[in-house]
Amino acid sequence: MRPYPTGIFGKSLVIAAIAIIGKTIVTFASNLPDYVPPNFTSDFLRGREAYFFGWYQVAFYAHILSGPCSLIAGVLLTLTPLRNRFPQFHRWLGKLQVGCVLLLVVPSGLWMARYADAGPIAGAAFASLSLATGFTVAMGWRQILHRQIVAHNLWMNRCLVLLCSAVVLRIFGGMSAVFGIYIDWLDSLAAWGCWLVPLSIFEVWRALNRSREKSHRLQREVSR
């Protein structure tokens, strides 16, 4: 399986995705003054002063720092030219990615999910997302230990899709604001949709890609 779509359309999608991720990270960096020290009048921290201490505070800062780092690492790890030219760097970055996700992103996400602003349904979505992300990166690590390169690429691509959920969630929020849609259950729906929708799209694309490759292989065999 290819690490990402090929062709003009596929490469355009990759470029667009990287641009959106980059913009999200820049926006996050610009919002850091609202987080350090915490500004409880800012959008994300509004109403959280009642429990913004102890382990929640630790989880919050661990999550907002490890999340963008894991996302950047995930994008770099999918770049085939970088992997081929600097294999040692790819291996080192992969180990960093696994450690960052399993030791920081997942535990902090699970802890913060208990305090989801949209309620328990959204909290269940974020907890499920954390567990799914941890599972994909653990499977990716397991496959590379067994030298299963194709399976490793597949699981790490899934991990990247799940890490992009933070970007998709912000897109959903922006669309809601643009169209003036404010419904009580919309936040809970977005919490599930921000990772289930991209993951479903990825799996459908993978299935179509495999079907197309199988068809081309059969055509080559028939033409011999």
C-alpha positions in Angstrom: 0.0 0.0 0.0 1.2 3.5 -0.8 1.8 5.7 2.2 -0.4 8.4 0.7 -2.5 9.0 -2.4 -0.6 9.5 -5.7 -1.5 11.4 -8.9 -2.3 15.1 -9.2 -5.6 14.9 -7.2 -4.0 12.8 -4.5 -1.0 15.0 -4.1 -3.3 18.1 -4.1 -5.2 16.5 -1.2 -1.9 15.8 0.7 -0.7 19.4 0.2 -4.1 20.8 1.3 -4.1 18.5 4.4 -0.5 19.6 5.3 -1.6 23.3 4.8 -4.6 22.9 7.1 -2.5 21.1 9.7 0.1 23.9 9.5 -2.5 26.6 9.9 -4.0 24.8 12.9 -0.6 24.5 14.6 0.1 28.2 13.9 -3.3 29.1 15.4 -2.5 26.9 18.5 0.9 28.7 18.9 -0.9 32.1 18.7 -3.3 31.0 21.5 -0.5 29.9 23.9 -0.7 33.2 25.8 -4.3 32.2 26.8 -3.0 28.9 28.2 0.1 30.0 30.0 -1.0 31.4 32.4 -4.6 30.1 32.0 -7.0 32.7 30.8 -10.5 31.5 31.8 -12.2 34.1 29.6 -10.7 32.5 26.4 -12.9 30.2 24.4 -11.4 26.8 25.4 -10.8 27.5 29.0 -14.0 29.3 29.7 -15.8 27.7 32.7 -12.9 25.3 33.5 -11.5 27.2 36.5 -13.5 25.0 38.9 -11.3 21.9 38.1 -8.3 23.4 36.4 -5.8 22.2 39.0 -4.0 19.0 40.0 -4.0 16.1 37.5 -6.4 17.9 35.0 -3.9 20.7 34.7 -1.0 18.3 34.2 -3.1 16.4 31.6 -4.1 19.6 29.8 -0.6 20.9 29.3 0.7 17.5 28.4 -2.0 17.2 25.8 -1.6 20.6 24.2 2.1 20.1 23.8 2.3 16.4 22.8 -0.6 16.6 20.4 0.9 19.1 17.9 4.3 17.4 18.2 2.8 14.0 17.4 0.9 15.5 14.5 4.0 17.1 13.0 6.0 13.9 13.5 3.2 11.8 11.9 3.2 14.0 8.8 7.0 13.8 8.5 6.9 10.0 8.9 4.6 9.6 5.9 7.0 11.4 3.6 8.6 8.7 1.5 11.5 10.8 0.1 12.5 11.7 3.7 12.3 8.1 4.8 14.3 6.8 1.9 17.0 9.5 2.2 17.3 9.5 6.0 16.2 6.1 7.3 17.9 6.5 10.6 16.1 9.8 11.3 12.8 8.0 10.3 13.4 5.3 12.9 14.3 7.8 15.6 11.3 9.9 14.9 9.1 6.9 14.8 10.3 5.8 18.3 9.6 9.4 19.5 6.1 9.3 17.9 5.3 6.0 19.7 6.5 7.2 23.0 4.8 10.6 22.7 1.4 9.1 21.8 1.4 6.2 24.3 2.9 8.1 27.2 1.4 11.6 26.8 -1.4 11.9 24.2 -3.4 8.9 25.1 -3.3 9.2 29.0 -3.9 12.9 28.9 -6.7 12.6 26.4 -8.4 9.9 28.6 -8.2 12.1 31.7 -9.5 15.2 29.9 -12.4 13.2 28.3 -14.0 13.0 31.8 -14.4 16.8 31.8 -15.7 17.2 28.2 -17.5 20.5 28.0 -20.2 19.0 25.8 -21.1 16.3 28.3 -20.7 12.5 28.7 -21.5 11.6 25.1 -18.7 13.8 23.8 -16.5 12.5 26.7 -17.1 9.0 25.5 -16.1 10.0 22.0 -12.9 11.6 23.1 -12.0 8.6 25.3 -12.7 6.2 22.4 -10.5 8.4 20.2 -7.7 8.2 22.7 -7.9 4.4 23.0 -8.1 4.0 19.2 -5.1 6.3 18.7 -3.1 4.3 21.2 -4.1 1.0 19.6 -3.1 2.1 16.1 0.3 3.3 17.2 0.9 0.2 19.2 0.0 -2.0 16.3 2.2 0.0 14.0 5.1 -0.5 16.4 4.4 -4.2 16.7 4.3 -4.6 12.9 7.6 -2.9 12.4 9.2 -5.1 15.0 8.2 -8.1 12.9 9.4 -6.4 9.7 5.9 -6.1 8.3 6.4 -2.9 6.4 3.1 -2.7 4.6 1.1 -3.4 7.7 3.2 -1.0 9.7 2.5 1.8 7.1 -1.2 1.1 7.3 -1.4 1.3 11.1 0.7 4.4 11.3 -1.4 6.1 8.6 -4.5 5.3 10.6 -2.8 6.8 13.6 -2.1 10.0 11.7 -5.7 10.2 10.6 -6.8 9.9 14.2 -4.3 12.6 15.3 -5.8 14.9 12.6 -9.1 14.7 14.5 -8.1 17.9 16.4 -7.8 19.7 13.0 -11.2 18.3 11.8 -12.9 19.3 15.0 -11.8 22.9 14.5 -13.0 22.7 10.9 -16.4 21.6 12.2 -16.5 24.4 14.7 -15.5 26.9 12.0 -18.3 25.7 9.7 -20.8 25.8 12.5 -19.9 29.5 13.2 -19.9 30.4 9.5 -23.4 28.9 8.9 -24.7 30.0 12.2 -25.7 26.5 13.3 -25.9 26.2 17.1 -27.7 23.0 18.3 -27.3 21.4 21.7 -26.3 18.0 20.4 -24.0 19.3 17.6 -20.9 19.3 19.8 -21.4 15.7 20.7 -21.9 14.8 17.1 -18.7 16.7 16.1 -16.8 14.9 18.9 -17.6 11.5 17.3 -17.5 12.7 13.7 -14.1 14.4 13.9 -12.4 11.0 14.0 -15.0 8.5 12.7 -15.6 10.4 9.5 -11.9 10.8 8.4 -11.1 7.2 9.5 -14.1 5.9 7.4 -13.0 8.0 4.4 -9.4 6.6 4.7 -10.7 3.0 4.9 -12.9 3.5 1.8 -10.0 5.0 -0.1 -7.8 2.1 0.9 -10.4 -0.4 -0.2 -10.9 1.4 -3.6 -7.1 1.6 -4.0 -6.7 -2.1 -3.4 -9.5 -2.9 -5.8 -8.0 -0.8 -8.5 -4.5 -2.3 -8.0 -6.1 -5.8 -8.2 -7.9 -4.9 -11.4 -4.6 -3.6 -12.9 -2.8 -6.8 -11.9 -5.4 -9.0 -13.5 -5.3 -6.9 -16.7 -1.5 -7.3 -16.9 -1.8 -11.1 -16.4 -4.5 -11.4 -19.1 -2.4 -9.3 -21.6 0.6 -11.6 -21.2 
